[in-house]
C-alpha cells in the first residue's frame, strides 16, 4: 500500500464514523409522581400565585327563578289628571328631584272652571240665606213676621250650606282649594323623589285614565318571580337572593325575599315571591328581566359542602379541575366533580378532602404550562 492510499483509507474511515455517530439526546428531567406542572423559582415569582385551603359551607336549598324588575309600590307614584283637559305647563324634566307637593304639570280644564263657578254660586247663596235668616229674626222679634217664615229661611240656609259643602268637596277632589280661581288644574307630586317618566306634552288633550308623570325612587327595586309547588317549602321570607341580568351578566345583585303571596295561582300552580334588591346606582331598570338564585334555609340533614373560589377552577375538554400544591413550584392537576354555586364559591362534590392546599389565583398560568407540557409529550 502506498503512502497516498493509506491517507485515503484513513479519511474514509473518519468520515464514515462521523456519519454513523448520532448526537446524544438531551436528558429529560424524570417525571415526579403526582406532579403535573413545575415552575422554576423565577417563573414562580412572576406568576404571583395565591394558594389557600378549601372551606366548609352549609349545604343550602337553592331555587332559581326568572322574573321582571319593578318599582317598590310604596316608593313610586303615577300622577294623572282628575278631569279632562289640556296640558298648559310642564315645569319639570325627567331626572329632576322634586319635593312632596311640588308642581309637576298644569292643565286647563273647562270642567274645573265649571266646578269653581258652582262653588262661587253656592257660597253666594249661603251668604244670601244667612242674611234672610237674620232679617226674619228681627221681623219675628218685632211681630212683623211669623215663626213659620223664619223656619223656611233657616231651611233655605241649611240647603245652601249643603250645596256649598258639595261644591267645595268637588274642588278638593280635583286637587284645588276653595280660594283658587280660573280653570287651571295643578298636578303636584304626592311623594318626594325623582321624575322617572314624563309623558305630558304642551297642548296634549288628557283624561282621568292618563298617566302624565311618574315620580319615585329606584335605589330599591322589586323582582317578582314564580315559585313552583315543589320548591315552596324551601323558600321563606328573609332568605338571601343573588340576582343576575342579561344586561349585566358579570354582576351579581344582592336581594332578600321580602314577601310571599298568600295564595297559589290555581291554573299555573305557582306562588309569587317578591324580592327586594338594593339599586343605588340605578343599574336595574323597571321592566328588565332578571334571574334570581334564592338561597333557602339550610337543609337539616345535608351536612356541609367543600367549596373553593370560582377562580380556583379551570376546565380542559369539559373536565373541571383544580391545582393542588404538592411542594413549592410543584402542582398536581386534580380532576373534580363540580356542584352548586354558593355565592362566589363552587361546591366540590368529589375530588377534594378539604385538607389540600389549592391555587386560587393564577390558575390560568398553570393551565397554560400543563397544556404546553402535554403538547411536548405528544411530539
C-alpha positions in Angstrom: 0.0 0.0 0.0 1.4 3.3 -1.0 1.5 6.3 1.4 -1.2 8.1 -0.6 -3.5 5.1 -0.5 -3.2 4.9 3.3 -4.2 8.5 3.7 -7.3 7.9 1.6 -8.4 4.9 3.7 -8.0 6.8 6.9 -10.0 9.7 5.7 -12.8 7.3 4.5 -12.9 5.7 8.0 -13.1 9.0 9.7 -15.9 10.3 7.5 -17.9 7.1 7.7 -17.6 7.0 11.5 -18.7 10.6 11.8 -21.8 9.8 9.7 -22.7 6.8 11.8 -22.3 8.7 15.1 -25.6 10.2 16.5 -25.9 13.3 18.6 -26.7 12.4 22.2 -30.4 13.1 23.1 -30.9 15.8 25.8 -31.5 14.3 29.2 -35.2 14.6 30.2 -35.9 15.5 33.8 -37.6 12.5 35.4 -41.3 12.9 36.0 -42.2 13.1 39.6 -45.3 11.1 40.6 -48.3 13.3 41.4 -46.7 16.4 39.9 -48.1 17.7 36.6 -46.7 21.2 36.5 -43.4 22.6 37.6 -42.4 26.2 37.9 -38.8 27.4 38.3 -38.0 29.9 41.0 -38.1 32.9 38.6 -41.3 31.6 36.9 -43.0 31.1 40.2 -42.1 34.6 41.4 -43.6 36.2 38.2 -46.8 34.0 38.3 -48.0 35.7 41.6 -49.9 32.6 42.6 -52.2 32.7 45.6 -53.0 29.5 47.5 -55.5 28.6 50.2 -57.4 25.8 51.8 -60.9 24.6 50.7 -63.6 25.8 53.0 -66.6 24.1 54.5 -70.1 25.7 53.9 -73.6 24.5 54.9 -75.5 23.0 52.1 -78.4 25.2 51.1 -81.6 24.6 49.2 -81.0 26.7 46.0 -84.0 27.6 43.9 -83.6 29.5 40.6 -86.4 31.6 39.0 -86.8 34.3 36.4 -88.8 37.4 36.8 -89.3 41.1 35.9 -87.8 44.1 37.8 -90.5 46.5 39.1 -90.8 49.6 41.3 -91.4 49.2 45.0 -95.1 50.3 45.2 -94.7 52.4 48.2 -91.8 54.4 46.6 -93.4 55.3 43.3 -96.4 57.5 42.3 -98.1 57.7 38.9 -99.7 61.2 38.5 -102.6 61.8 36.2 -105.4 64.4 35.8 -108.6 64.1 37.8 -110.6 65.6 34.9 -110.4 66.0 31.2 -108.3 69.0 30.0 -105.3 70.1 28.0 -101.7 70.4 29.2 -100.8 74.0 29.7 -97.5 74.0 31.5 -94.7 71.5 32.4 -92.2 72.9 34.8 -90.2 69.7 35.4 -87.9 67.5 33.4 -87.0 63.7 33.6 -84.4 63.0 36.2 -85.2 66.1 38.2 -85.5 65.8 42.0 -88.8 67.1 43.4 -90.2 67.6 46.9 -93.6 66.4 48.0 -96.2 68.9 46.8 -94.0 70.3 44.0 -95.8 71.4 40.8 -95.4 68.9 38.0 -98.0 69.8 35.3 -100.7 72.5 34.9 -103.9 71.7 33.0 -106.6 73.9 31.5 -110.0 72.3 32.1 -113.5 73.6 31.3 -114.8 71.2 33.9 -112.7 72.8 36.6 -114.0 76.3 35.6 -117.5 75.0 35.9 -116.8 73.5 39.3 -115.4 76.8 40.5 -118.4 78.6 39.2 -120.7 76.2 41.0 -118.8 76.8 44.3 -118.9 80.6 43.9 -122.7 80.4 43.2 -123.2 78.1 46.3 -121.2 80.4 48.5 -123.2 83.5 47.4 -126.4 81.6 48.1 -125.2 80.8 51.6 -124.5 84.5 52.3 -127.9 85.5 51.0 -129.7 82.8 53.1 -127.8 83.9 56.2 -128.9 87.5 55.6 -132.6 86.3 55.1 -132.5 84.4 58.4 -131.2 87.4 60.3 -133.9 89.6 58.7 -136.7 87.1 59.6 -135.4 87.0 63.2 -135.7 90.8 63.5 -139.2 90.7 62.0 -140.4 88.0 64.3 -139.0 89.9 67.3 -140.9 93.0 66.1 -144.1 91.0 65.5 -143.9 91.7 61.7 -143.3 88.0 60.7 -144.2 84.5 61.8 -142.1 81.6 63.1 -143.1 79.7 60.0 -141.4 82.3 57.8 -138.3 82.1 60.0 -138.2 78.3 59.8 -138.4 78.5 56.0 -135.5 80.9 55.9 -133.4 78.6 58.2 -134.3 75.6 55.9 -133.1 77.5 52.9 -129.8 78.3 54.7 -129.2 74.7 55.5 -129.8 73.7 51.9 -127.5 76.4 50.7 -124.7 75.3 53.1 -125.1 71.7 51.9 -124.7 72.8 48.3 -121.6 74.8 49.3 -120.0 71.8 51.0 -120.7 69.7 47.9 -119.1 72.2 45.6 -116.1 72.6 48.0 -115.7 68.8 48.1 -115.8 68.7 44.3 -112.9 71.2 44.1 -111.0 69.2 46.7 -111.4 66.1 44.6 -109.9 67.9 41.7 -106.9 68.9 43.9 -108.0 72.5 44.2 -108.5 74.8 47.2 -111.7 76.7 47.7 -109.9 80.0 47.2 -108.4 79.1 43.8 -109.6 81.0 40.7 -109.6 80.3 36.9 -109.7 76.9 35.2 -106.1 75.8 35.7 -105.5 72.4 37.4 -102.1 72.0 39.2 -100.9 68.4 39.3 -98.4 68.0 42.3 -96.0 65.3 43.5 -97.7 63.2 46.1 -94.2 62.0 47.3 -90.7 63.3 47.2 -88.5 61.6 44.6 -87.1 61.8 41.1 -89.1 62.4 37.9 -88.7 58.9 36.3 -91.0 59.3 33.4 -92.7 62.3 31.7 -95.5 61.6 29.2 -97.1 65.1 29.1 -96.8 67.4 26.1 -97.9 71.1 25.8 -101.4 71.2 24.3 -102.0 67.5 24.7 -105.6 66.5 25.5 -105.7 64.3 28.5 -108.3 62.5 30.7 -108.6 60.8 34.1 -107.2 57.5 32.7 -103.9 59.0 31.5 -100.6 58.9 33.5 -98.6 62.0 32.8 -95.7 61.8 35.3 -94.1 59.0 37.3 -92.3 60.1 40.4 -90.4 57.8 42.7 -87.1 56.2 43.7 -85.2 53.3 42.2 -82.5 52.9 44.8 -84.5 49.9 45.9 -86.5 47.7 43.4 -88.6 44.6 43.4 -88.2 41.4 41.4 -91.3 39.3 41.1 -90.7 35.5 40.5 -92.8 32.4 40.3 -92.1 29.6 42.7 -93.4 26.1 41.7 -95.1 23.9 44.3 -92.2 21.5 44.5 -90.0 24.4 45.8 -92.4 26.2 48.0 -91.3 24.5 51.3 -87.7 25.6 50.6 -88.4 29.4 50.3 -89.0 31.7 53.3 -89.3 35.4 53.8 -85.9 36.8 54.6 -83.9 34.2 52.5 -80.9 35.8 50.8 -81.0 36.0 47.0 -78.4 36.5 44.3 -79.7 38.2 41.1 -78.2 38.4 37.6 -79.5 40.0 34.5 -78.8 39.8 30.7 -77.8 43.5 30.8 -75.1 42.9 33.4 -74.0 39.2 33.0 -70.9 39.6 35.1 -72.5 41.4 38.0 -74.4 39.9 41.0 -77.1 42.0 42.8 -77.9 41.1 46.4 -81.5 40.8 47.4 -83.8 39.4 50.0 -87.2 37.6 49.8 -89.5 40.3 51.1 -92.9 38.8 50.5 -94.6 35.6 49.5 -98.1 35.5 48.1 -100.8 34.2 50.4 -102.4 32.1 47.6 -101.3 29.8 44.8 -102.3 30.5 41.2 -104.8 27.7 40.6 -104.0 27.5 36.9 -100.2 27.6 36.9 -99.7 26.2 40.4 -97.1 28.8 41.3 -96.6 31.1 44.2 -95.4 34.6 43.6 -92.3 35.8 45.6 -91.3 39.4 45.8 -87.5 40.1 46.1 -86.2 43.4 47.3 -82.8 44.5 45.8 -80.6 47.5 46.6 -80.1 49.5 43.4 -78.1 52.6 44.5 -76.6 53.2 41.0 -79.9 52.7 39.3 -78.4 49.9 37.1 -81.6 47.8 37.3 -84.4 49.4 35.4 -88.1 48.5 35.9 -89.2 46.2 33.1 -85.8 44.4 32.9 -85.8 40.6 33.1 -83.5 39.0 35.7 -82.8 35.6 37.2 -82.8 35.1 40.9 -81.0 32.3 42.8 -82.7 32.0 46.2 -80.6 30.5 48.9 -83.2 28.7 51.0 -82.9 27.5 54.6 -80.1 25.2 55.5 -81.1 21.6 54.8 -81.3 19.8 58.2 -79.6 16.5 57.2 -77.5 17.7 54.3 -74.4 18.5 56.4 -71.7 20.7 54.9 -70.1 21.1 51.5 -66.4 21.6 50.5 -66.2 24.8 48.5 -63.4 26.7 46.6 -63.4 30.1 44.9 -64.6 30.0 41.3 -61.2 31.4 40.3 -59.6 28.1 41.5 -61.3 26.0 38.9 -60.1 25.6 35.3 -61.6 23.3 32.6 -60.0 21.3 29.8 -62.2 19.4 27.4 -65.2 19.9 29.7 -63.5 18.4 32.7 -63.1 20.8 35.7 -60.0 20.6 37.8 -58.0 22.4 40.4 -54.3 22.7 41.0 -53.1 21.1 44.3 -49.8 22.4 45.6 -47.5 19.4 46.4 -44.4 21.5 47.2 -43.0 24.9 46.3 -43.3 25.2 42.5 -44.9 21.7 42.1 -48.6 21.2 41.3 -51.0 18.4 40.7 -53.9 18.8 38.3 -56.7 17.3 40.3 -60.0 16.5 38.5 -63.1 17.3 40.5 -66.9 17.0 40.2 -68.4 20.4 40.4 -71.6 21.0 42.4 -73.8 24.1 43.0 -72.5 27.7 43.0 -72.6 29.2 46.5 -72.1 32.9 46.2 -68.6 33.4 44.9 -67.6 29.8 45.6 -68.3 26.5 44.0 -69.2 23.3 45.8 -66.7 20.4 45.1 -68.8 17.2 45.2 -65.8 14.8 44.6 -62.1 15.2 44.2 -61.0 17.1 47.4 -60.9 16.1 51.0 -60.6 19.6 52.3 -57.1 19.3 53.7 -55.3 20.1 50.4 -53.7 23.4 49.6 -55.1 24.6 46.2 -54.2 27.5 43.9 -57.0 30.1 44.0 -55.4 32.8 41.9 -53.2 32.4 38.8 -54.6 29.1 37.8 -54.7 30.1 34.1 -50.9 30.3 34.1 -50.6 26.8 35.5 -53.2 25.5 32.9 -51.1 27.0 30.1 -48.0 25.3 31.4 -49.8 22.0 31.7 -51.0 22.3 28.1 -47.5 23.1 26.9 -46.1 20.1 28.7 -48.8 17.9 27.2 -48.1 19.1 23.7 -44.4 18.4 24.3 -45.0 14.9 25.4 -47.0 14.2 22.2 -44.2 15.3 19.9 
